[in-house]
Amino acid sequence: MTTSAADGVATYQVLGTQGEPLGTVVREKALSGSGLRTRWTVTQTGCPEAVGYKGRIFWRTGKETSLEFQDDHVFLHAQWCDWRLGAALVALLRSFDSWLGTPWDDRRK
């Protein structure tokens, strides 16, 4: 569920089947103020944040590689990672790439 989307930053809340919050995913578009590359931040309820950047396949939580994105797959390495949050992340990652290979929200014409 999208909770906010403005100025190149979109926040999604991921809910379980009973409507319980599993975590959030935040996408900060490249050059939107936070850096040169698109940044994804995944926060599972009660667990540390995992941050990844476009072009870098590792999602780090401190020194631990909790999530890894490779070839349209998300690998959950940390025991505490909820697979449903990983599935939501894959769906979101795929939704931002068009068949032309550029994100659908790219403002360049």
N, C-alpha and C positions, 0 to 999 in steps of 0.2 A: 504494500500500500504506500503510495507516495504521500509523504507528510509535508514536504515543501520542495519547491523548485524555482529558484530565482538567481540571477546574476552568475550563471555557470555552476551553481551548486545545487545538487538534488539529494534529498534525504528520503530513504525508503525504510519503512518499518516492516519487518518480517514477522508474520504471525503464524502460530501453529494451527492445527485443525480445530481446536476448541477456542480459537481467538486469543490464545495466550501469546504475549510478546516473546519472541525468540532472540531478537536483536535488531540492529540497524545497519544499513549500508549507506554510506555517503559517497557520492561521486563529485569530485571537483574538477571541472573541465580545465584542460591545459590553458595556460596563460590567463587564468581567471583570478590571479592574485596570489595563488599558493605555489606556483612554480611553472616550469616549462612543460611538464608532462602531466597527463591526466592522473589524478590521485584517487584511489579507492580506499576507504576506511571501513573495516568491518568490526562491529562491536557486538559480541554475544552477551546477553544479559548475565551479569555476574562474573564476566571474564575480561581479560585485558583486550585492548584494541589490536587489530592486525592491519598494517598499512602496506599498500602496494602501489606501484606506479606503472603506467603503460610502458611497455618495452622491457620491463623487469618481471620475471616470472615468480619471484618469491614475495610472499606476504609475511612480514616479520612482526613478531610480538616480542619486543626487547631483543634478546639474542636468539630466541627460538623461531624456527620456521614453522608456523602453525598451519598456514595455508600455502599451497603452491598451485599456480595456474600455468598449465602447459597444454598446448594443442586442444583448446576448447574443453579442457577438463580441469576441475579443481580437486586437488588431492588434500585431504585433511590429515595432517600429521600429528597434531596435538590430540590427546585423549579427550580433552574437554570440548572440542569442536562438534557442533551439532550438524549432522549431515543435511538437515533441512535448510539451514542457513547457507551451506555450501551450494545446495541446489538452487536457491534463490539468487545467489551471486552469479552462477553460471547463466541463468536466464537473463539477468540484468546486463551482464557483460555482452552477451550475444545481441541484446536489443539495441545496443548503441552502435553496432557495425552494420552498415547497409551493404547491399550486394555490390556496390561500387568500391567498398573497402574504406569508406569514410564515415564518421559518425553522423547519424541523422540530425544531430543538433549543431553541426558545424555551420557557422554563420557566413562563411566565405562563399561567394557565388562564383 
